[in-house]
Amino acid sequence: MNELDKKFQKLGVDNAPGQNTATKGESPNNANILVDFSHGDVDAFEPIPESLNTFIEGVNLGGEQAYTEYKGDGIIRKVVAEKLEYFTNTDIDYLSEMIITPGTQGALFLAIGSLVTKNDKVAIIEPDYFANRKIVEFLEANIISIELDYLNTKTGAGLNFNKLEEVFKTGVKLFIFSNPNNPTGAIYSEVEIKEIAKLAKKYNVNVIIDQLYSRLLYENNDFTHFCALDKELYENIVTITGPSKTESLSGYRLGVAFGSARIIERMEKLQAIVSLRAGGYNQSVLKLWFAEPEHWLEDRIKKHQLIRDEIISKFKEVEDLVKVRTTEAGSYLFPEVLRLNINIKEFVEKLRYQENVIVTPGTEFGPQFTNSFRINFSQDYENTVEAINRIIRVIKECSS
Amino acid sequence: MNELDKKFQKLGVDNAPGQNTATKGESPNNANILVDFSHGDVDAFEPIPESLNTFIEGVNLGGEQAYTEYKGDGIIRKVVAEKLEYFTNTDIDYLSEMIITPGTQGALFLAIGSLVTKNDKVAIIEPDYFANRKIVEFLEANIISIELDYLNTKTGAGLNFNKLEEVFKTGVKLFIFSNPNNPTGAIYSEVEIKEIAKLAKKYNVNVIIDQLYSRLLYENNDFTHFCALDKELYENIVTITGPSKTESLSGYRLGVAFGSARIIERMEKLQAIVSLRAGGYNQSVLKLWFAEPEHWLEDRIKKHQLIRDEIISKFKEVEDLVKVRTTEAGSYLFPEVLRLNINIKEFVEKLRYQENVIVTPGTEFGPQFTNSFRINFSQDYENTVEAINRIIRVIKECSS
C-alpha cells in the first residue's frame, strides 16, 4: 500500500452526517419513524424566511451574480462583514479580511490548507469536529491532540492550560478548535479564551476558530469572541462561521471566514482551484443572515432549549447508565454510555436497524470516545422525545 | 520564505476568469461597452429554460434535498448517469462510478487530489486549462509538460506521440488533458485518443479527461470519447464534465465526474472534507441537463458558430499580425500575436483600460505563450464584433 492509499484509507465517510442515506436501501421495515440525529432537520426548523425569494433575486441579477469574485460578491461581503463586526465586536475589512465559501466545511478546508503542509504540527482538541482531523491527515501534517475535560468542568469547556502550553512548545504551526465545542455544546470561558490567546501569541501559533454555533446560546450564556481580544493576534487567526445550522441554510452551501488578510488571501487562491466560489446565486441568501425577522432567533433558541431540557431530563433518569453535559450553545449532545457492553459501531448499528435512529459514533470525534455518541437535537420535538426513549431502551439493553 | 509561502506564491488568481471584477473600481471612464471575454456571458446565452423552477422544486423537497449523500442525490445521479451513458457510449454505474461536484473545478480538484501526492509526476498538456497546473502545484507534485502543436495541425489537436511516450516512460502517475482543448478549441482526433489510451495502458498511467465543452461541436465534428474506448482502461480514468459552459448554469456550481469506482470513492472521501457536497437544492437543476427543449442545443451551436466565423474572418484580415486556429468545439479562441512588441501583461492591461475588453493572457495556459491570449466568445454578437475591432486596433498598435 503506497502513501496515497494509506492517506485515503483514513478518510472514511461512512459515519458522516447525512451520509447514512447511502445505506437507506438496507434499512429494515421499522414501525418507528426514522429520526436522523446526525444532522439538523431543516423541515422541523426551516430556513430563514424569504431565503428562496432572495435566491431568486440573485438569479435575476444574471451574469453579475453568477460570476462573482472568487472570495464572493463585494456587495454581499460588505453587508455580511458589517453584521459580523457588530456580532463579534471586531473590525473586518470586507475587501481583504473576509471570504465567502461553499459552507463552513469549505472555509475550514481552505483555512487549514492555507496554513499547513506535509509534516507540520497541528494542535487539535478532542473531542472536536471530525473534519479537522481528516483535513490535517489529507495534507499529511501531524496531529497533536489535547483532550478536553468537558464532563467534569463546570465553568468553561475543560481546557488544560499546562497541556496546551506543552503542545504549543513542541512547535505547532496551527491550533484548531470549535467554540461552542462540537460535539459537546460546551462554551469556552473568557479565562480559557484569553489563555489560548496568550499562548498563541507567546508561541506564534496560527489559530482557526470554528464558531458555527455561536448564535444559539441558551440562558444568555456569555460567549467570548476570540477574534475581538487582540488586534495584534488578529494577523494569525481566522474565524469560521455560517448560516447552515442555527439558520437551517445548509442546502444553500454557504459559509464565511474572516480574519487575517494574509490567510484570507491564500484561502482565495486555494478556493480558485478547489471550487472557484460559493454558488453565485446562493451567495445572495447571505443578505438575510443576521437580519432575520424580529424575535426569530429568540424563538428558535427557545424551541431548541425545550428539546434540550427534555432530553437531559430523560438521560438524568438513567444517570447510572449515561453521563451527559448540558448543552450551553448549539444543538449537539455528546452522551457517554458508562458501561457499554458492545462496541460503539455495534451500538450505533443497533440504533439504526432496530430503532430507526441515526446517531454519530463518538470515535469520529477522537479515537478514545469509544462509549460516546453525538446527537443533533435540532429536530421535531415529538419525534425526538420518542427517539430518545428508544435510545435509552438500547442503552439499558447494552449496559452491563 | 518557507515551502508553504512558495507554494502560495505560485497560486495567482489575478488573471483568472471573473476575477477581473476585483479591479472594477479601477476601470476608467470608457465610452466602450465592457466585454469580458474571460468567461461566457450568461445574460447573452441564458441558462437552460426552467432552471430556476427546477431549483425551486429542489427547495420544496426540503431536508431530503438539502442533505444529500456527499457524492450527490441518488435519484439525480441515476438520471444524469443514464444521459451520460448515452452521450458517451459508456456504461456508468451511478451507485459507484459517478459523483456530483461543485462545478467541474470541484471535480478536477477532487480527481487530482485523489491520484497524486507530493513529488509524484503529472503529465500536463500546454496549452491547457490553467487550474490543472495550479492544483498539481498545490499538491506539491511535479509537472511534466507536453506541448501541443495546435497551430500547425490540420487533423487532431497536434499531440506528439513520441513526446507523450517519452514522458510516460519517466514514471508519471497521472495524465490530465481537456478535450476539446481549452484554450484552443481543438478536438483530439480518434487516432490521438487511441494513442493516448494505448500508452496509458502500456505505462499504467491514470488519466483525467476534462470534456466540459464536448457538446458544443461545430459542423458535426467527430468527437471520440476516451472513456468509451476500453473497459479495462476505465479503471484508471475519470471523465469530468458539467453544465456550466454550453448550458450557462455556472451560477449553480454543478459538475460531475464519472469513471473508475476506485477513484470516485476517493473523490467522495475528499469532497467530504473539502465542501461536503454540491449545493443540495442546486443539484436538482441537473435534471434538465441533456434534456433541454428540442433544437435548443442546435440553436445554441448555430449562434456560437456565427460569432466564431465573424471573429475568424476579422482575424484573417490581419493574418500577417495574428495567427489563430478555428475553434472546432466550445467557445474559446487562442490567437497568437506574431510580432507583439510589448509583453503580454501590458497588452492585456491595454485592452482592459484603453478598450474596456477583458481577455486572459496566454501565460496562464503555459509559460511559453507570451504572445497569445484567450477569448471566450460566448457573448452577445454585436458587442463581440465591436470588441474584436478594438482588439485588432490594439494588435496593430503593438506590433512591430
Boltz contact constraints between the chains, C-beta under 6 A:
constraints:
  - contact:
      token1: [A, 3]
      token2: [B, 117]
      max_distance: 6.0
  - contact:
      token1: [A, 4]
      token2: [B, 117]
      max_distance: 6.0
  - contact:
      token1: [A, 8]
      token2: [B, 266]
      max_distance: 6.0
  - contact:
      token1: [A, 8]
      token2: [B, 269]
      max_distance: 6.0
  - contact:
      token1: [A, 11]
      token2: [B, 269]
      max_distance: 6.0
  - contact:
      token1: [A, 13]
      token2: [B, 70]
      max_distance: 6.0
  - contact:
      token1: [A, 13]
      token2: [B, 269]
      max_distance: 6.0
  - contact:
      token1: [A, 13]
      token2: [B, 272]
      max_distance: 6.0
  - contact:
      token1: [A, 16]
      token2: [B, 272]
      max_distance: 6.0
  - contact:
      token1: [A, 18]
      token2: [B, 67]
      max_distance: 6.0
  - contact:
      token1: [A, 21]
      token2: [B, 69]
      max_distance: 6.0
  - contact:
      token1: [A, 22]
      token2: [B, 69]
      max_distance: 6.0
  - contact:
      token1: [A, 39]
      token2: [B, 67]
      max_distance: 6.0
  - contact:
      token1: [A, 41]
      token2: [B, 63]
      max_distance: 6.0
  - contact:
      token1: [A, 42]
      token2: [B, 63]
      max_distance: 6.0
  - contact:
      token1: [A, 42]
      token2: [B, 66]
      max_distance: 6.0
  - contact:
      token1: [A, 43]
      token2: [B, 62]
      max_distance: 6.0
  - contact:
      token1: [A, 43]
      token2: [B, 63]
      max_distance: 6.0
  - contact:
      token1: [A, 52]
      token2: [B, 59]
      max_distance: 6.0
  - contact:
      token1: [A, 59]
      token2: [B, 52]
      max_distance: 6.0
  - contact:
      token1: [A, 62]
      token2: [B, 43]
      max_distance: 6.0
  - contact:
      token1: [A, 63]
      token2: [B, 41]
      max_distance: 6.0
  - contact:
      token1: [A, 63]
      token2: [B, 42]
      max_distance: 6.0
  - contact:
      token1: [A, 63]
      token2: [B, 43]
      max_distance: 6.0
  - contact:
      token1: [A, 66]
      token2: [B, 42]
      max_distance: 6.0
  - contact:
      token1: [A, 66]
      token2: [B, 250]
      max_distance: 6.0
  - contact:
      token1: [A, 66]
      token2: [B, 251]
      max_distance: 6.0
  - contact:
      token1: [A, 67]
      token2: [B, 18]
      max_distance: 6.0
  - contact:
      token1: [A, 67]
      token2: [B, 39]
      max_distance: 6.0
  - contact:
      token1: [A, 69]
      token2: [B, 21]
      max_distance: 6.0
  - contact:
      token1: [A, 69]
      token2: [B, 22]
      max_distance: 6.0
  - contact:
      token1: [A, 102]
      token2: [B, 102]
      max_distance: 6.0
  - contact:
      token1: [A, 102]
      token2: [B, 275]
      max_distance: 6.0
  - contact:
      token1: [A, 103]
      token2: [B, 276]
      max_distance: 6.0
  - contact:
      token1: [A, 105]
      token2: [B, 275]
      max_distance: 6.0
  - contact:
      token1: [A, 105]
      token2: [B, 276]
      max_distance: 6.0
  - contact:
      token1: [A, 106]
      token2: [B, 275]
      max_distance: 6.0
  - contact:
      token1: [A, 109]
      token2: [B, 273]
      max_distance: 6.0
  - contact:
      token1: [A, 109]
      token2: [B, 274]
      max_distance: 6.0
  - contact:
      token1: [A, 117]
      token2: [B, 3]
      max_distance: 6.0
  - contact:
      token1: [A, 117]
      token2: [B, 4]
      max_distance: 6.0
  - contact:
      token1: [A, 118]
      token2: [B, 118]
      max_distance: 6.0
  - contact:
      token1: [A, 131]
      token2: [B, 273]
      max_distance: 6.0
  - contact:
      token1: [A, 134]
      token2: [B, 273]
      max_distance: 6.0
  - contact:
      token1: [A, 135]
      token2: [B, 273]
      max_distance: 6.0
  - contact:
      token1: [A, 250]
      token2: [B, 66]
      max_distance: 6.0
  - contact:
      token1: [A, 251]
      token2: [B, 66]
      max_distance: 6.0
  - contact:
      token1: [A, 251]
      token2: [B, 280]
      max_distance: 6.0
  - contact:
      token1: [A, 251]
      token2: [B, 281]
      max_distance: 6.0
  - contact:
      token1: [A, 253]
      token2: [B, 279]
      max_distance: 6.0
  - contact:
      token1: [A, 266]
      token2: [B, 8]
      max_distance: 6.0
  - contact:
      token1: [A, 269]
      token2: [B, 8]
      max_distance: 6.0
  - contact:
      token1: [A, 269]
      token2: [B, 11]
      max_distance: 6.0
  - contact:
      token1: [A, 269]
      token2: [B, 13]
      max_distance: 6.0
  - contact:
      token1: [A, 272]
      token2: [B, 13]
      max_distance: 6.0
  - contact:
      token1: [A, 272]
      token2: [B, 16]
      max_distance: 6.0
  - contact:
      token1: [A, 273]
      token2: [B, 109]
      max_distance: 6.0
  - contact:
      token1: [A, 273]
      token2: [B, 131]
      max_distance: 6.0
  - contact:
      token1: [A, 273]
      token2: [B, 134]
      max_distance: 6.0
  - contact:
      token1: [A, 273]
      token2: [B, 135]
      max_distance: 6.0
  - contact:
      token1: [A, 274]
      token2: [B, 109]
      max_distance: 6.0
  - contact:
      token1: [A, 275]
      token2: [B, 102]
      max_distance: 6.0
  - contact:
      token1: [A, 275]
      token2: [B, 105]
      max_distance: 6.0
  - contact:
      token1: [A, 275]
      token2: [B, 106]
      max_distance: 6.0
  - contact:
      token1: [A, 275]
      token2: [B, 275]
      max_distance: 6.0
  - contact:
      token1: [A, 276]
      token2: [B, 103]
      max_distance: 6.0
  - contact:
      token1: [A, 276]
      token2: [B, 105]
      max_distance: 6.0
  - contact:
      token1: [A, 279]
      token2: [B, 253]
      max_distance: 6.0
  - contact:
      token1: [A, 279]
      token2: [B, 279]
      max_distance: 6.0
  - contact:
      token1: [A, 279]
      token2: [B, 282]
      max_distance: 6.0
  - contact:
      token1: [A, 280]
      token2: [B, 251]
      max_distance: 6.0
  - contact:
      token1: [A, 281]
      token2: [B, 251]
      max_distance: 6.0
  - contact:
      token1: [A, 282]
      token2: [B, 279]
      max_distance: 6.0
